[in-house]
Amino acid sequence: MHEERQMPQRQFAAALEINTATYCKIEKGERRVKAEQVVIIAGLLQTDKDELLALWLAD
């Protein structure tokens, strides 16, 4: 996910207010991201938050 915007994992983790290890677990599918984090991710990726939330809910 972070590769699309050329943003290091540590910056994504900082934006989500989590540590890099937790972010890596989310990226690997070992941990589920929270709804409020989905909104932050949508902003970072400059994408539609409602669409991203719908995908998150469907998972």
C-alpha positions, -999 to 999 in steps of 0.1 A, spaced: 0 0 0 27 25 9 47 17 -23 21 35 -44 29 69 -29 66 62 -23 61 67 14 82 47 39 65 23 62 76 43 92 58 74 78 26 54 73 29 40 108 35 74 123 4 88 105 -17 59 119 -1 64 153 12 28 155 47 13 154 63 0 123 60 -36 135 22 -33 139 20 -16 105 39 -46 90 14 -70 105 -15 -50 90 3 -51 56 8 -89 58 -28 -95 68 -19 -106 103 -37 -78 120 -69 -59 110 -68 -22 105 -93 -1 124 -120 20 107 -105 53 118 -72 41 103 -89 33 70 -100 70 68 -64 81 74 -50 57 48 -75 70 23 -62 105 29 -26 94 26 -34 76 -7 -57 104 -19 -85 80 -26 -122 79 -18 -126 71 19 -161 57 14 -149 33 -12 -120 22 9 -143 18 40 -168 -3 19 -139 -26 9 -128 -28 45 -163 -37 56 -166 -64 29 -134 -81 41 
